[in-house]
Amino acid sequence: WENLLKTKEFDNLFDKHILFVTMTKPINGDMVVGLGSGGDVQLYKTNNKGKSFVKSGVISTSHPSIDAKAGKFEMELSITNPNQLFIGSIDLFVWDSINKLRQLSPNGNISKDDHADVRFLEVLKRNGKETIVMGNDGGVTLYDTKSKKFEGLNGYNLPTLQVYNL
């Protein structure tokens, strides 16, 4: 094992107080690691199964719907575009190095029937389309990246529950 924080690729973050580390699932050798140190989240990407990393961007925590804490900052790479990163925090976002951070969900709610605070995020193919599955403070929600529509799977009049794992 090698301590990545001591490598030149990670900008000597070893001396900073790291509050959380999160990473995406690897897809064809691509993976992103996010490091939060109480301020912005530093993003580092590998496209060679972790042999080397390059700093790919920064997610500003000044956005009111970004809460960069463990359990409130999930991220996964797009299956169809490895340069896009989906981020679940208080709301759902997509990030890439050109367009930066864009919010996909309406403020305060993932959809009209679901509460915010994404606790679990996974990108998968469903019926041939890229779909994001979110566990959140209101249950389970799907997001279709083509139609840009949210689908709550909670039904109506269900008590709020927090879903951390699926």
C-alpha positions as CSV (number, residue, x, y, z in Angstrom):
1,W,0.0,0.0,0.0
2,E,1.1,3.5,-0.7
3,N,-0.1,6.6,1.2
4,L,-1.4,8.7,-1.7
5,L,-1.5,11.9,0.3
6,K,2.3,11.9,0.4
7,T,2.6,11.8,-3.4
8,K,3.1,14.9,-5.6
9,E,-0.2,14.2,-7.4
10,F,-2.1,15.0,-4.2
11,D,-0.6,18.5,-3.7
12,N,0.9,17.5,-0.3
13,L,-2.5,17.2,1.4
14,F,-0.9,14.9,4.0
15,D,-0.4,17.9,6.3
16,K,-4.1,19.0,6.1
17,H,-6.8,17.6,8.3
18,I,-8.8,15.4,6.0
19,L,-12.4,15.1,7.1
20,F,-13.5,12.5,4.6
21,V,-12.4,10.6,1.5
22,T,-14.8,9.3,-1.0
23,M,-14.4,7.6,-4.3
24,T,-16.3,6.4,-7.3
25,K,-16.6,2.8,-8.4
26,P,-14.0,2.1,-11.1
27,I,-15.3,2.0,-14.6
28,N,-12.8,0.6,-17.2
29,G,-9.8,1.8,-15.2
30,D,-11.4,5.3,-14.5
31,M,-12.0,6.4,-10.9
32,V,-12.3,9.7,-9.0
33,V,-11.2,10.3,-5.4
34,G,-12.6,13.2,-3.5
35,L,-10.9,14.7,-0.4
36,G,-12.7,17.0,1.9
37,S,-10.7,19.0,4.5
38,G,-13.4,21.3,5.9
39,G,-13.3,23.5,2.8
40,D,-13.7,22.7,-0.8
41,V,-13.5,19.1,-2.1
42,Q,-10.4,18.3,-4.2
43,L,-11.0,15.8,-7.0
44,Y,-8.3,13.5,-8.3
45,K,-8.8,11.2,-11.3
46,T,-7.1,8.0,-12.5
47,N,-7.6,6.4,-15.8
48,N,-5.1,3.6,-15.3
49,K,-6.6,1.7,-12.3
50,G,-4.9,3.9,-9.7
51,K,-1.3,3.8,-10.9
52,S,-1.3,7.5,-11.1
53,F,-3.7,10.4,-10.4
54,V,-4.1,13.9,-11.7
55,K,-6.0,16.7,-10.0
56,S,-9.1,17.1,-12.1
57,G,-11.0,19.8,-10.2
58,V,-12.5,21.4,-7.1
59,I,-16.0,21.3,-5.9
60,S,-16.8,24.6,-4.0
61,T,-18.6,24.1,-0.7
62,S,-19.8,27.7,-0.9
63,H,-22.8,26.3,-2.9
64,P,-25.8,26.2,-0.5
65,S,-26.7,22.7,-1.5
66,I,-23.2,21.2,-1.1
67,D,-22.6,19.8,2.4
68,A,-19.1,18.2,2.2
69,K,-19.2,15.8,5.1
70,A,-19.0,12.0,5.3
71,G,-22.5,10.7,4.6
72,K,-23.6,13.8,2.8
73,F,-21.3,13.8,-0.2
74,E,-21.6,10.8,-2.6
75,M,-20.2,10.6,-6.1
76,E,-20.2,8.3,-9.1
77,L,-18.9,8.4,-12.6
78,S,-21.3,8.4,-15.5
79,I,-21.4,5.1,-17.3
80,T,-21.9,6.8,-20.7
81,N,-19.4,9.6,-20.2
82,P,-16.4,9.0,-17.9
83,N,-15.7,12.8,-17.9
84,Q,-19.0,13.4,-16.0
85,L,-19.3,13.0,-12.3
86,F,-22.6,12.8,-10.5
87,I,-22.6,14.2,-7.0
88,G,-25.2,13.6,-4.4
89,S,-25.1,16.0,-1.4
90,I,-28.1,18.0,-0.2
91,D,-29.2,18.0,-3.9
92,L,-28.2,16.1,-7.0
93,F,-25.5,17.6,-9.3
94,V,-23.4,16.8,-12.3
95,W,-19.8,18.0,-12.6
96,D,-17.3,18.0,-15.4
97,S,-14.1,20.0,-15.9
98,I,-15.6,22.2,-18.7
99,N,-19.1,23.0,-17.4
100,K,-18.2,22.7,-13.7
101,L,-21.0,22.1,-11.2
102,R,-24.6,22.0,-12.3
103,Q,-27.6,21.3,-10.1
104,L,-30.0,18.7,-11.5
105,S,-32.6,18.6,-8.7
106,P,-34.9,21.4,-7.6
107,N,-33.8,23.2,-4.5
108,G,-34.7,21.6,-1.2
109,N,-36.1,18.4,-2.7
110,I,-34.8,15.7,-5.0
111,S,-38.3,15.6,-6.6
112,K,-41.8,16.8,-5.7
113,D,-42.4,13.6,-3.6
114,D,-38.9,13.2,-2.0
115,H,-36.8,14.9,0.6
116,A,-33.2,16.0,-0.1
117,D,-29.9,14.8,1.4
118,V,-28.5,12.1,-0.8
119,R,-27.0,9.3,1.4
120,F,-26.4,6.7,-1.3
121,L,-25.7,7.1,-5.1
122,E,-25.3,4.6,-7.8
123,V,-25.3,4.9,-11.6
124,L,-26.6,2.0,-13.6
125,K,-28.2,1.1,-16.9
126,R,-32.0,0.6,-16.6
127,N,-34.1,-0.3,-19.7
128,G,-31.1,0.7,-21.8
129,K,-30.8,4.1,-20.3
130,E,-28.4,5.6,-17.7
131,T,-30.2,5.9,-14.4
132,I,-29.1,7.3,-11.1
133,V,-30.4,5.5,-8.0
134,M,-30.4,7.7,-4.8
135,G,-31.1,6.7,-1.2
136,N,-32.0,10.0,0.5
137,D,-33.7,11.3,3.6
138,G,-37.0,10.7,2.0
139,G,-36.5,7.1,0.7
140,V,-35.4,6.0,-2.8
141,T,-35.4,8.1,-6.0
142,L,-34.4,7.4,-9.6
143,Y,-33.2,10.0,-12.0
144,D,-33.2,9.3,-15.8
145,T,-30.4,11.2,-17.4
146,K,-32.0,11.3,-20.8
147,S,-35.5,12.6,-19.9
148,K,-34.1,14.5,-16.9
149,K,-37.0,13.3,-14.8
150,F,-37.0,12.1,-11.2
151,E,-39.1,9.2,-10.0
152,G,-39.8,8.7,-6.3
153,L,-40.3,5.0,-5.3
154,N,-41.8,5.8,-2.0
155,G,-45.5,6.0,-2.9
156,Y,-47.6,8.5,-1.0
157,N,-48.2,9.2,2.7
158,L,-45.2,7.2,3.7
159,P,-43.2,8.4,6.7
160,T,-39.8,9.9,5.9
161,L,-37.0,7.4,6.2
162,Q,-33.3,7.8,5.6
163,V,-31.7,5.3,3.2
164,Y,-28.0,5.0,3.5
165,N,-27.3,1.8,1.6
166,L,-29.0,-0.1,-1.2
